[in-house]
Amino acid sequence: MREDMRPGYVSVENAAGNAEMAFTTPPRVSVIVPVWNRPADIERCVRSLQRQTLPATDYEIIIVDNGSTDSTVEAARAAGVCVLIETRPGSYAARNLGLAAARGKYVAFTDSDCAVDETWLERGLEALDGHPGYAVVAGRIELSAEDLLASSPVCDTYERIFAFKQERNVARGAACTANWFSHTELLRQVGGFRNDLKSGGDFDLTRRLKAAGHPILYAPDAVVVHPARASLRELCSKARRVIGGRMMTHRDRRNPLHWWAALTIDTARRFKTMLGTRCSLFMRARLSTLLMILFGAGCWEVLLVTLGTEPRRA
């Protein structure tokens, strides 16, 4: 265990036998994964990271626990990787702690419920090295249905139409941290992610990078697999978290009418997108109902945040 005086930094655990080598030879890339109450997911994520085609000496894995109350920390430590503890709630605060501790020239981010392709790091670094003027390389995010029996067909279809469209995000000047590569020092220079945000911190950071003249590149060969949200509860939770994050990003816009109007426009756009897909009339009817439920969930979150409730973190 090693103690440090950086804000929010509590402890670091290194795999036995690897600590000396890790501290004398900085890796090319530091992989940072925030986690909160996901012991099984973090085990799977770490296993996929440990199977990379990139030489093991070229990268380090930094898991940042964000206040888990279950066996997540023990599971991460048992996998033999570096574990940091960030007590401030929010995945962006956790990512910033990992960024502060990273020793690699590059940093790569993914989510704790993701599994990465075995060539993920190799392909991401190739894209960064080949495009030195770019601030972010954003890889492809594929969706998987983990439990087909428990999955809702309409929720799964919704996710596949709307979720994690990384290429579309990059075209709009944004990227998801589920699959993200950057130069470490560049992110530090711009101040990293906003610690106060529970959602949308990745889009906020890419906007700041783009405003500073640093473009974003899409790398379809750097692949991460993310589970589809397959239940109404998960989708409602995400809808509330996303609008809450948007409200916190623009604190100067306090009028709830502004945010209800924004939700109305977003929902109308999703209706248009949905109508352009190849779905049966029955599925379109179910998707239309789901869109209205999610619109209502978002409107409810706007009201709660306007009244002073802290935005949801998950």
Disulfide bonds with the S-S distance in Angstrom:
none
